[in-house]
């Protein structure tokens, strides 16, 4: 089923998108930036998804820490719900994030983080969505499937070859100063493959206009006919820290139960 969310990279996050846009660079058919991002947002991603994730954190000295997670997503009409559980290492096992991503642009998305050491569920407010998630280079907002389209003014900058693919280059600038402060970004540039509407790179600038970080979808493949990310890297050029995500065992349309996506499940953990 095509899922139309009101957002965003991120993402990743992580991290899916229909139909090719009939366009030729420089022609009257060339789409607008918003139209390209709407196609990214509407790309076929199944009714639900289960996948395993390996997260590797790399500091500026090359030291690495590895974590393992299992993640689930399901469409509820035009809305989407996502839940992610850490399974290893032991010190963060059962830490979990639940996201309700609403299609209605007037409705604020909901996010909750469960910290088992505190036995407490923390609600992530809109003012916190620019905070970094669990020591990674992804913010809470980046953890959503795609950016909130209404948060940005989108402009087509042109076309560019990236990783051997012809891509649209689309710039997003926050729609207001308040949104910029919430997101922590003064702009982003997305590279969208023209053949499948998949965003394979996102560049971010901080509120002062300085280059901040780069998201690179290193590898994608088709799973059950759906384009899916296999390896994603986020590199912060200011801190020289990097987060590498490897996604595996992806299964679409398995009929996930609605009750999986609840605060009760968040506290119970993955079993």
C-alpha positions in Angstrom: 0.0 0.0 0.0 1.3 3.5 -0.7 1.9 5.4 2.5 1.6 9.2 2.4 3.1 10.7 5.5 3.3 14.4 6.2 7.0 14.3 6.8 10.4 13.1 6.3 15.5 10.9 6.0 15.8 10.2 6.9 14.8 8.8 7.0 16.1 7.6 7.2 15.4 6.4 8.8 14.6 4.0 8.2 14.3 4.5 5.9 11.1 4.3 2.2 9.1 5.7 -1.1 5.7 5.7 -5.9 5.9 6.0 -9.4 8.5 7.6 -11.5 8.0 11.3 -12.3 7.8 11.9 -16.1 10.4 14.6 -16.4 13.3 15.8 -18.5 15.8 18.3 -17.1 15.2 21.7 -18.5 11.9 20.8 -20.1 8.4 22.1 -19.4 7.7 18.7 -17.7 10.4 19.2 -15.1 8.8 18.7 -11.6 8.9 21.2 -8.7 10.9 20.3 -5.6 7.7 19.6 -3.6 6.4 17.3 -6.3 9.6 15.3 -6.2 9.5 15.0 -2.4 5.8 14.0 -2.5 6.7 11.1 -4.9 9.5 10.1 -2.4 7.0 10.2 0.4 4.4 8.2 -1.5 6.8 5.5 -2.7 5.5 1.9 -2.3 6.7 0.5 1.0 4.2 -2.2 1.9 1.4 -2.3 4.5 3.9 -3.3 7.2 7.5 -4.2 7.7 9.7 -6.1 10.1 13.5 -5.8 10.0 16.7 -6.4 12.0 19.2 -3.6 12.4 22.8 -3.5 13.4 24.0 -0.1 14.5 27.7 0.8 14.7 28.9 4.0 16.4 32.4 5.2 15.3 34.1 8.0 17.1 36.8 10.4 15.7 39.5 8.0 16.8 38.0 5.0 15.0 36.7 3.3 18.2 33.5 1.3 17.5 30.5 0.3 19.6 27.9 -2.0 18.1 24.2 -2.4 19.0 21.5 -4.7 17.7 17.8 -3.8 17.2 14.6 -5.1 15.8 12.1 -2.7 14.2 8.5 -2.8 13.1 6.3 -0.5 11.0 2.7 -0.6 10.0 0.3 1.6 8.1 -2.9 2.7 9.8 -4.8 4.2 6.9 -2.7 7.2 5.8 -0.9 7.2 9.2 2.1 5.1 10.1 3.4 3.6 13.4 6.9 2.5 14.1 8.4 0.7 17.1 12.1 -0.2 17.6 13.6 -2.3 20.3 17.3 -2.6 21.3 18.2 -6.2 21.9 22.0 -5.9 22.5 24.2 -5.1 24.3 22.8 -5.9 27.7 23.2 -2.4 29.2 20.6 -1.0 26.7 18.5 -4.1 26.0 14.7 -3.3 26.0 15.3 0.4 25.4 12.6 1.2 22.8 11.2 4.0 20.6 7.6 4.3 19.5 6.5 6.8 16.8 3.1 7.7 15.5 3.6 9.5 12.2 0.3 11.2 11.3 -0.7 12.2 7.7 -2.6 15.3 8.9 -0.2 18.2 8.7 -2.1 19.9 11.5 -1.4 17.0 13.9 1.9 16.8 15.7 3.5 13.4 15.5 3.9 11.5 18.7 7.0 9.8 20.0 7.8 7.9 23.2 11.1 6.6 24.5 11.2 3.8 27.0 14.3 3.6 29.3 14.3 0.3 31.2 16.9 1.4 33.7 14.5 4.0 34.9 11.4 1.9 34.1 10.0 5.1 32.6 8.4 6.1 29.3 9.5 9.6 28.2 7.3 11.5 25.7 9.3 13.3 23.1 7.9 16.8 22.6 8.1 18.8 19.4 10.8 20.9 21.0 12.9 17.7 21.6 12.7 16.4 18.0 16.1 17.9 17.1 17.8 16.0 20.0 20.1 13.2 19.1 18.8 9.6 19.6 20.8 7.3 22.0 24.2 8.8 21.2 23.8 8.3 17.4 24.1 10.9 14.7 20.4 10.7 14.0 17.9 13.0 15.7 14.5 11.8 16.9 13.1 13.5 13.8 15.6 11.7 11.5 14.3 8.4 12.9 11.0 8.9 11.1 10.5 7.4 7.6 10.7 10.6 5.7 11.0 14.4 6.6 7.7 16.2 7.4 7.2 17.9 4.0 5.3 20.8 5.5 8.2 21.7 7.7 10.2 22.8 4.6 10.1 24.9 1.5 11.4 22.6 -1.3 13.3 23.9 -4.3 14.6 21.8 -7.2 18.3 22.7 -7.7 18.8 20.5 -10.8 20.1 17.1 -11.6 23.3 15.3 -10.6 24.9 11.9 -11.0 25.5 10.1 -7.7 26.7 6.5 -7.2 26.1 6.0 -10.9 22.5 7.1 -10.8 20.8 10.2 -12.3 19.3 12.1 -9.4 17.2 15.1 -8.6 18.9 17.5 -6.3 16.3 19.1 -4.0 16.9 21.7 -1.3 14.6 22.0 1.8 14.7 25.1 4.0 12.6 25.2 7.2 9.3 27.0 6.8 9.8 29.2 9.8 12.4 30.2 12.4 10.6 28.2 15.1 10.8 25.0 13.0 14.4 25.6 12.3 15.1 25.8 16.0 13.1 22.6 16.6 14.8 20.6 13.8 18.3 22.1 14.4 18.8 22.5 10.6 19.0 25.6 8.5 18.7 23.6 5.3 19.0 20.1 3.8 19.7 18.9 0.3 18.2 15.6 -0.8 19.5 13.5 -3.8 16.6 11.5 -5.3 17.1 8.7 -7.8 14.9 9.4 -10.8 14.4 5.8 -11.6 12.8 4.8 -8.3 12.1 7.9 -6.3 14.5 6.7 -3.5 16.5 9.3 -1.5 20.1 8.1 -1.5 21.8 11.1 0.2 20.8 13.9 2.5 23.2 16.8 3.4 22.4 18.9 6.5 23.5 22.4 7.7 23.2 23.6 11.2 21.3 26.7 12.4 24.4 28.9 11.8 24.6 27.7 8.2 27.6 25.5 8.7 27.9 22.1 7.1 26.8 19.6 9.7 26.3 16.0 8.5 25.8 13.7 5.6 23.4 10.7 5.3 24.4 8.3 2.6 22.3 5.2 1.6 25.2 3.1 0.6 23.2 0.1 -0.7 19.6 -0.6 -1.6 17.9 -3.7 -3.0 14.4 -4.9 -3.9 12.7 -7.1 -1.3 9.4 -8.6 -2.3 9.5 -6.0 -5.2 10.0 -3.1 -2.8 13.1 -0.9 -2.8 14.7 -1.2 0.6 17.8 0.3 2.3 20.4 -2.3 3.2 23.2 0.0 4.5 23.0 3.6 5.7 25.8 5.8 7.0 25.3 9.1 8.8 28.5 11.1 9.3 28.8 14.3 11.4 31.6 16.4 9.9 31.8 18.7 12.9 32.2 16.0 15.6 33.8 13.5 13.2 31.4 10.9 14.6 29.7 8.3 12.4 26.7 6.0 12.7 26.4 3.0 10.4 23.1 1.1 10.0 22.9 -2.3 8.4 19.4 -3.6 7.8 18.6 -7.3 7.2 15.9 -9.9 7.3 13.3 -7.5 5.9 9.8 -8.9 5.7 6.9 -6.9 4.2 3.1 -7.5 4.6 3.2 -10.1 7.3 0.0 -8.9 9.0 1.6 -7.3 12.1 -0.9 -6.9 15.0 -2.2 -3.5 15.9 -1.4 -4.1 19.6 2.3 -4.2 18.9 2.4 -0.5 18.4 1.5 0.6 22.0 3.1 2.0 25.1 2.3 -1.2 26.8 4.4 -3.1 24.3 7.1 -0.4 24.6 7.4 -1.2 28.3 7.1 -5.0 28.0 10.0 -5.2 25.5 10.6 -7.4 22.5 10.0 -11.1 23.2 
